[in-house]
């Protein structure tokens, strides 16, 4: 704060018209108002039509850096004398086009100035251009005996530049004027409209699972990607959160009434289509319920619904959709998918990769990095384990002479027929590894895997107690491969449990 010697100011300017600010009570009233209008932290204030500098002195006294402008050399000289020692700069110039060069300010302040200008609209436009981002105009005006500018008129002029105008009626506060007044007196605080902010469409996509399959819809009659397969999807509307949007879109497109607890977030992907703007996509997973089969509720936009294997998706898909499902299968949670202008909307097999996985910030300590199994026959193990891991969403990762690996997210499983392998088979009942356990989704997914497993060398353990060999309420399949390795496939209990 700058310390102001108000007694000295009063002695120097006791004869000049000062709007009553030499009265301590009036001065305190204006100081309080000004403190509420100016930034709470130190800022740059431009006082236009400053007169003898009364408001400039108050602003400087509250710690602000003040530049004062008046077109009258005599007034500017009086202001310099009043502001001596306050660190303020006083310039002679036109308030409508103040001589401040390329400088910008946190506040442009003007009292009883706008109504005198020959072109108020042009002056206000120029003043807004002097503001820093987030800056404000503080305008004190009124109507006296038919002269002046009403708050309605001035607010109308400001609306061309901002939607944020705060109005304060000053007439009822007699302390500001040293007497009761009955005319219109007011202050308007107009904040600069912030620069246009980047906005994106938010869309939602439903990965509806039926065991190993996923539901896809073929677009028709929309004008975008017609003939290609896509998941049930849509845009979030104003006021909706993404889960609400997904529930609404599922009802509108496939007649499926989902409960919030049925949805799980699978993936978030920022996407840009060819020649278009960016959008943010949320991919949700839900499980198929035979009691609520989906149907084509929008035949004018969809020519067919069908179930397709997630592990062998068709090629005639929207590229964005295909990238989301591929990312979901491989355990990714955050991705970018960016088209270059001119590229096709459709998925291109073997085409240049547009999808980029973004690693999530995770604490590495304590997480499983990889699991390595030494096997006696790599080819046999690859046939059985490769099928199982890929059906569970893992993707081929590493390939070398003695080994293979499959990755899901940042964890991978290794099979290796190492040259250092010692004789003897694996026995899960001896000390060491007993089994690996994997989540498999719902009961339908569990049953599908159990039915397919024998074709890939797996046999079902404890068939007389399947699928509750692990205990009542624990639905799982226990499988053993030809080398004696066991896996436990656990069905999630689902919302009903």
C-alpha positions, 0 to 999 in steps of 0.5 A: 500500500502507498501511504497518501498524505490526504491533509497535504492534498486537501491544503493544496487543492481546497479550492478546486472542484473535487467531487467532494473527495476532500471530505474524509467521509466521502473519500472513505465511501469512494475508497470502499467502492473502488476496492470492490471494483478493482482487483484484489491483487496489485494491478495496472489501472488506467484512469481516463479523464482523471481530472485532478486525480482523485480516483487515481490517488485512491487506486494508488493508495490501494497498491495499484500501479496507476496511469492517469490521462486527461486532455486538459494540461492544467488538470494533468498538472494538478493531478501530478501534484496530487499524485506526487510520491504515489508512483503514478504516471500522468499523461496529457491526451484524449480519453477516447484514444489514450496515449499509452502505446502498446501497453495493456491494463488490468482495469480501465477506469472512467468517471463521468467521461463516457457521456461526454465523448463524441463516439462512445461506442468507438471509445469503448471498443478501443478501451476493451482492446487495452485490457489484459485477458480477464481485465475489466472496465469500471465506468461511473456515469449517470443522468443529471437534469436530463444530461448524461447517459443512462445505465440501460444505454451504456449497458447496451453499448457494452453488450457488443464486447462482453456478456458480463456487466455488473450494475451498481446503483450509486444514487441511494448511497448519500455518503458518495455525494455528501448529500441525498440525490434523486437522479440516476447515478451508477457504476458498471463493471464490465469484464472482458470476454475471455478469448474463444476457448477450445471446445470439443464434442463429447461422444459416447460408445457402448461396447455391449458384450455377449460372451466373446461377441460385441454388438455392432450396428450398420449405419444408414441414411445419416450422411456420414459413414453410411454402410459401415459398422459402428457401436451404438453411440451418440453425443452428450447433450447440454447438462448431461454427464457422459453416463447419462448420455450413454444410457439415453443413447442406448435406449434411443438406438437399441431399445436397451434400458441400462442402469448406471451400475451396469456401465463400466468405463473401458476407454477414453479417446480423443479423435479427429475425423478427416477434415473435421474437428476434434472430439472426445469419446467415452467407451463404456462396457455393458454385459448382454442380458438375455431378458433384455435383448437389443433391437433396432430402434432407429431403422431410419439410421441403422440397416442392421444389428449384429453380433461379431467376435471381438477377437476377429472384428470385420474390416468394414467398420468406422476406423474410429470405432475399430480403434476403440475396440482394438484398444479395449481388447489390448487393455488400453485406457487412454488413446489418441486417434487422429485422421489426416485430411483426405484419409478415409473414414473407414478402417483400412486393414494394414493401413498407417496407424492413426491410434496412439495409446497414452500410458496412464500415470500409475505407481509402478511399485507393487504392480505385476510386470509380467508372468513367465512360464517355462514350458516343455513344448512351445508349439503346443503351449502356444496353441492352447495359451495363445488361443486363451490369452487372445480370447481374454483380450491379450494381444501378441507382444514378443516373438523369439526363437524360444518364446512368445508373449501376449500383452494386456495393458502394461502386463504381459504373459511369457511362454518360453521353452528355454534351453536351460529347462531341466527335465521333469514335468510341471505338477501344480500340486508340488511347491511352486505355481499352482494356477493363474486366474483371469477375469472373463466377464459374465456367465455367458463368456465363461460358458463360451470359453469352457465349450471352446477350450477342449479344441485347444488342448484344455480339459475341464477340472472338477466337472462334477462341481462346475461352475462352482468348484471354487465354492458356492457363489464363485462362478469359475472354470478350472482348466488344465493344459497338456503340460499340467498348467492350470488356469482359473477363469472367473466370471464376474458376479454382475450387478445383480449380485 
